Amino acid sequence: MKNKMLLPLALALSVVLVFPQTAVAAQNQQEAPDADLDRVLDEYSASLEESYYAPGNSRSRSTLPFNADDQLDDGLVTTDAGVTTEVRAVEKTDDGYDLHVNVTLSADLEADSETKIYLAGKPADSMHSSWTDEHVLHVVPDGSSSSGYTITTDEVVDPAEEEPSIADTDSSMDDGRVPASLDRERSSFDSEKRKLMESRADFGENSDGLNYIKAINYADKWTELDEMNPEYPVFDQNCANFVSQAVHEGGKPTHPRLWTYSTSLPSLTTKGWMNADSNYTYMKHYTNSFTSLADVWDAWQGSLLYVDWNSNGEIDHTMIVVGVVVKDNKANPVIDQKSNNRHQITLTQSLQYAHNNGHNNMTWYGLQYKYN
C-alpha cells in the first residue's frame, strides 16, 4: 500500500472510518467513528475467541498463538478464554486504514486429572495465561458489514531486533556456552528437586542472595499487567531488560560497570543488563546463582532460558521460568517474558509459535537456578 499517512491517535480516532452514510446527522459524525471502530474490533475479537475453541478453523492456526486443543495437549483444560484489543495508532492508506492494535489472548486453565501445576514454588490448581502481540489490521469500507468496514489483512508485527552485543563483560573470557538440548524424551520430572523447592518455598533465597520467589512474583506482576515498571528504563526490545529487573528485584545488587541501568539516561544502561547475549554471559559468570542447563525441559522455577533464533552465534532473546506443568512425568516449563508480553505460557506453546513463524534452526541455552 502506498502513500500511507501516519495520524496522531487522538486525531485519527476522530476521523478514521468516517465515510458518507445516509441517516447520520452531522452532529453525530464526530461520535460515529469511535463507535464504528469499536464494532470492527468487537467483531474481530469475537471471531478470534470462536476460533480458539475451533482448532480446525484455519484462522486458529494462522492468527492465534495457541488454541484450546493445544492446551489439552499440555494437560490443561480451558475454563475461560477471551481476546482484548488496544489501539496503538491509525494509518491512512489509499483504500482505507491500517489499525495498529495490541491483541491479547487470555486463557484461564486448570490441570486435568493426570497433570500438576506448580507456580512460584508451590502447587497450584490453575493458571492464567496471556499472550500479546501487535497486529496491523487493514480495514476498507464495506456497506454489507454491520460496522461499515471489513478487515482484509491481519499481520503480526515482529518485535524490534536487539542491537548486536557490544560486550561490556570481560572480553577475554570464554563464556563456554553449551547449547541446551530440546530432546524432551530424555528429560524427566525430578521429584527430589521438587521436594527441595517446596522446602524452600516459604523464603526461596539461595546462598548468593537471589530469592527466586521474589523474582518470579515480580515477573508475574508486570506481565499480567502487560506494562513496564516506570522505575526502570524502557527500550524497543525489553526481554533482557525485564529479566534483569526480575533478578534485581529478587535480591541481586547492580554491578557499577557490568550490570546496571539508568532511567534518566537509558543509553547508560549496560549491555549486560539490556542485551540478551551479554546478559547470558553476566548471569553465568558474574553471579553465583546459576549453572548451565543441559536440557531446556529440565528448567526449574527461577531459571533463565535463552534462544538464538537463527543459530548465528548471537543470543537474541531471554525469558524467566516462573512455573512448571508436569504431565506423564515430563516437565513443561512455564515462562514470563517481555517484547512481546507473555504471561505464564508453556514452553511447548512458545516453541510451536516459533516454528510456525519460520524459526526452524534455533539454538537454545539455559541457566538453572541454584536453590542452595
TORFIRO-410723 format. One record per residue (C-alpha): residue in three letters; x, y, z. Coordinates in steps of 0.001 Angstrom, whole numbers, plus 500000, padded with zeros to 6 digits. Each point is the difference from the previous one (the first is absolute). Example, Ala and Ser with C-alpha at 12.3 -4.5 7.8 and 13.67 -1.06 7.14 Angstrom:
% residues 2
ALA512300495500507800
SER501370503440499340
//
This chain:
% residues 372
MET500000500000500000
LYS501293503402499021
ASN499766503505501333
LYS499350499075503609
MET499517502946502307
LEU500604499510503710
LEU497417501813502086
PRO500277500876503689
LEU497728497515501755
ALA497715502604501596
LEU499449501635496627
ALA499715496721498142
LEU497233498726502203
SER497990503099499214
VAL500266499531496240
VAL500707496337499363
LEU497190497951498510
VAL497968503128499125
PHE498406499418496636
PRO496748501361498563
GLN497092498187501609
THR496324500863499647
ALA497894500702503073
VAL503032501145502010
ALA499509503459501393
ALA502893502388499605
GLN500196500584503724
ASN500556496256500549
GLN502808499555497494
GLN502635500734502624
GLU498575497244502203
ALA499474497442497235
PRO503650499135499298
ASP500757498756503512
ALA496832497898499983
ASP500832498596496555
LEU503543499189501061
ASP498713498290503137
ARG497648497859497924
VAL502784498980497616
LEU502210498942502901
ASP497148498343501893
GLU499213497878496943
TYR503688499204499595
SER500377498961503660
ALA496870497855499893
SER501267498269496855
LEU503343499187501633
GLU498314498733503165
GLU497878497684497875
SER503104498798498178
TYR501717499208503310
TYR497393497315500638
ALA499988498802496376
PRO503531498765499250
GLY498918498765496591
ASN499344503608499039
SER502865501231497802
ARG500021503290501901
SER500729498101503204
ARG503349498955498590
SER500865503065497939
THR499106502754502483
LEU499895498567503524
PRO503170498924501830
PHE498209496962501473
ASN496503498598500441
ALA497976497833502376
ASP501273496753498470
ASP503611501136500409
GLN499285500560503684
LEU498485496525500316
ASP503180498530498530
ASP501818501583502966
GLY497485498541502452
LEU498241503335500504
VAL496235500486499729
THR498751503430498927
THR497327501306502365
ASP499782503439498407
ALA501658501832497111
GLY499740503447498485
VAL501593502425497569
THR500480503693500768
THR501315502770497773
GLU501710503333500571
VAL500504502470497155
ARG503553501339499752
ALA499777502113496844
VAL498057500469496758
GLU501477500459496521
LYS498119501419497017
THR500548497982496827
ASP498818500358496400
ASP496994497751500473
GLY499338500005503743
TYR501883499940503266
ASP502615497936501809
LEU499145499510503661
HIS503015499224502176
VAL498477498004502832
ASN501340498116503003
VAL498131496694499985
THR500003497952503212
LEU498796496410500215
SER499329498959503613
ALA499055496565501313
ASP499116498707503460
LEU501312496455500302
GLU499607497081502398
ALA502040496803500135
ASP498321496807498831
SER499988496930502246
GLU503447498859498813
THR501747503391500124
LYS501468502161502757
ILE500726503724499993
TYR502686501705502102
LEU500294503786500128
ALA502307502181502119
GLY501321496978501878
LYS496662498465500983
PRO497332497689498552
ALA497158501878498287
ASP496530498987498884
SER499963502318497007
MET501948502536497978
HIS499192503051497911
SER501797500275496665
SER500084503072497801
TRP501782500763496754
THR500242503457498426
ASP501178500971496524
GLU499651503112497872
HIS497818499393496941
VAL499465502220496978
LEU496397499703498845
HIS499261501455496578
VAL496367501172499810
VAL498095501152496934
PRO496435501306499541
ASP497372497260499666
GLY496339500931499849
SER498931496414500686
SER501762499904503391
SER498155501034503158
SER502848502370500856
GLY500361501287496447
TYR503550498634499660
THR501807496718499385
ILE503425498790501154
THR501830498766496900
THR503400499135501498
ASP501305499197503477
GLU503766500073500468
VAL501947499421503220
VAL502851502475500539
ASP503270498425501073
PRO501602501713503004
ALA502984502219499280
GLU503250498077499756
GLU502668500549502619
GLU503168501756498998
PRO502960497611499754
SER501802499567503293
ILE502848502382500725
ALA501441498054502878
ASP500382501960503199
THR501004496829501796
ASP503578498768499997
SER500816499647496288
SER502818497553500772
MET497575497583501650
ASP498807496942498104
ASP496461499700501258
GLY500040496301499099
ARG496384499994498930
VAL498638496547499278
PRO496644499717498224
ALA497180498446501979
SER498291496978498507
LEU496388500174498799
ASP499628496223500321
ARG497012499698502289
GLU500066496199500021
ARG503336500052501832
SER498672502283502728
SER497995498930503035
PHE498326501587502991
ASP502379499852502972
SER497976499515503172
GLU503021500635502238
LYS500497503448498521
ARG496273500536500442
LYS500323499217503699
LEU502947502393500270
MET497962502750498356
GLU497074499447502343
SER502266500008503037
ARG501264503452498950
ALA496701501351498707
ASP499363502141503074
PHE503049502150499437
GLY501681498868496760
GLU503390501664500516
ASN503223498256499044
SER503493500528501395
ASP500690502626497304
GLY497183502175501350
LEU497617499473497073
ASN496433499206501046
TYR498354498217497095
ILE496518500418501502
LYS500386503797500026
ALA501417499951496453
ILE497081497882498766
ASN497383502121501773
TYR501480503110498384
ALA499922498391496544
ASP496413498829500491
LYS498843503422501174
TRP501333501975497054
THR499086497472497302
GLU496466499604501322
LEU499697503789499824
ASP501678500067496572
GLU501862503112501100
MET503594501004500628
ASN500976501162503473
PRO500594503776499724
GLU502801499738502560
TYR502153498363497321
PRO500964501058496456
VAL498003498839496983
PHE501469499039496612
ASP498680498801496646
GLN500965496477501057
ASN499532499257503702
CYS500515496270500501
ALA503426500235501693
ASN499068503287501660
PHE497014498236501583
VAL501934496889501074
SER502585502285501600
GLN497239501844501855
ALA498600496734501375
VAL503431498802501143
HIS500729503406501532
GLU496634500054501789
GLY500802496487501177
GLY502945501351501961
LYS503054500320497725
PRO501712503394500254
THR501097501823496874
HIS503628499991498844
PRO501198503590499343
ARG501869499063496827
LEU498436496805498635
TRP496371499744501058
THR498165503213500761
TYR497317502264498575
SER499036503665499737
THR496504501449499726
SER501149503605499521
LEU502467499007497246
PRO498949496566498682
SER503001499976497659
LEU502195499522503084
THR498335496641500694
THR502614497285499527
LYS499808497268497374
GLY500128497427502763
TRP496690501388501224
MET498086500552496749
ASN501537497751497320
ALA499117496270500049
ASP503413498823498795
SER501941502022502578
ASN497395499206502655
TYR500681496282499598
THR503717500528500580
TYR499433502210503026
MET497494497691501681
LYS502176496953499411
HIS503381501393501037
TYR499403503006502229
THR497344498595502297
ASN500094496812502016
SER496299499316499563
PHE499955498028496753
THR501607496982498394
SER499849498812496386
LEU496930498004499092
ALA500391496912497819
ASP496346499712498935
VAL497453502825499836
TRP497240497653501183
ASP501803499613503313
ALA499846503728500728
TRP498606500615503465
GLN498316503068501410
GLY502335502973500210
SER502109498768497078
LEU500734502047496872
LEU499586498822496416
TYR501707501550496976
VAL499611499449496259
ASP501985500806496874
TRP497222500089497399
ASN502228499358496974
SER502941498115501572
ASN502408502727498916
GLY501875500043503325
GLU498164503031501433
ILE497348499458502688
ASP496895502003499053
HIS497472499434502763
THR499595499046503651
MET497174499094502387
ILE499556498959503632
VAL498481496710501157
VAL497185500690502502
GLY498445496555500278
VAL499762496503498607
VAL497199497797498688
VAL500600496274500509
LYS498268497381497862
ASP501036496361499471
ASN503060500667502164
LYS501163502639497517
ALA500555503604501073
ASN498832502898497862
PRO501540503298501188
VAL497640502972500358
ILE501558503306498975
ASP499509503770500268
GLN501627502447497586
LYS499894503435498400
SER500174501130496388
ASN497545498692499402
ASN498056499518503218
ARG499431496399501109
HIS498497499011503361
GLN500134496413501257
ILE500471498407496579
THR501217496409499653
LEU503238499381498161
THR498177497701497572
GLN497826502923498906
SER502984502295499624
LEU501824497419497869
GLN496928499312497873
TYR499576503700499286
ALA503687500361499121
HIS499810497098497536
ASN496799501379498473
ASN501857503260499370
GLY502906498396498197
HIS502494499538502842
ASN501034496455499134
ASN503712500330500701
MET500016501285503581
THR502670499452502631
TRP498871500077503620
TYR502006500600503163
GLY498977499752503613
LEU501224501154503408
GLN498639497909502849
TYR499238501823503229
LYS502051498725502944
TYR497622499390502896
ASN502729499574502632
//
